[in-house]
């Protein structure tokens, strides 16, 4: 699995989110769309961003338990992926 939602521990995680384009590349390699080291074309990046947005829209139905501002899981997904 490339990405899993977990509670953050700032002492254990590197500063800042992982690069979404690199995650998209890893996924494309994993399913055989490209070979390791090949670049992603813009169509694949756009497709991956659309999938992220679709998943985030499902997460909009759930408020993050640690959020005092009412942020949703969808907001978290979008933020982590800088998708849109």
C-alpha positions in Angstrom: 0.0 0.0 0.0 1.4 3.4 -1.0 -0.5 5.6 1.5 -2.4 5.1 4.7 -4.1 7.6 7.0 -2.6 7.4 10.4 -2.4 9.8 13.3 0.6 12.0 12.9 3.6 11.9 15.2 5.8 14.9 14.5 8.7 13.2 16.2 8.6 10.2 13.9 7.7 11.8 10.6 9.9 13.9 8.3 8.8 17.5 8.0 6.2 18.1 5.3 4.1 15.7 3.3 5.6 13.3 0.7 5.7 14.6 -2.9 2.3 13.6 -4.5 3.9 13.2 -8.0 6.4 10.7 -6.6 3.5 8.7 -5.0 1.6 8.8 -8.4 4.8 7.6 -10.1 5.2 4.7 -7.6 1.6 3.7 -8.1 2.0 3.8 -11.9 5.1 1.6 -11.7 3.3 -0.8 -9.2 0.5 -1.5 -11.7 2.7 -1.6 -14.8 1.8 1.6 -16.5 5.4 2.8 -16.6 8.8 1.3 -15.8 10.8 2.5 -12.8 12.6 5.7 -13.7 10.2 6.6 -16.5 8.4 10.0 -16.2 4.7 10.4 -15.8 3.0 12.2 -18.6 0.6 15.0 -17.8 -2.5 12.9 -18.6 -1.6 10.4 -15.9 -0.9 13.1 -13.4 -4.3 14.7 -14.2 -6.0 11.3 -13.9 -4.3 10.6 -10.5 -5.5 14.1 -9.2 -9.0 13.3 -10.3 -8.9 10.0 -8.4 -7.6 11.9 -5.3 -10.5 14.3 -5.6 -13.0 11.5 -5.9 -11.6 9.9 -2.8 -11.5 13.2 -0.9 -15.2 13.9 -1.8 -16.1 10.7 0.1 -13.9 11.8 3.0 -15.9 15.1 3.1 -18.6 13.2 4.9 -16.3 12.6 7.9 -15.0 15.2 10.3 -11.4 14.6 11.5 -11.7 13.8 15.2 -8.7 16.0 16.1 -10.0 19.0 14.2 -11.4 21.9 16.1 -12.3 23.8 12.9 -14.5 21.0 11.5 -12.0 20.0 8.9 -13.0 16.8 7.1 -11.0 13.7 6.1 -11.4 15.0 2.5 -9.7 18.2 3.5 -6.8 16.1 4.9 -6.6 14.1 1.7 -6.5 17.2 -0.5 -3.9 18.8 1.8 -1.6 15.8 1.9 -1.7 15.4 -1.9 -1.7 19.1 -2.8 -4.1 17.7 -5.4 -6.3 20.6 -6.3 
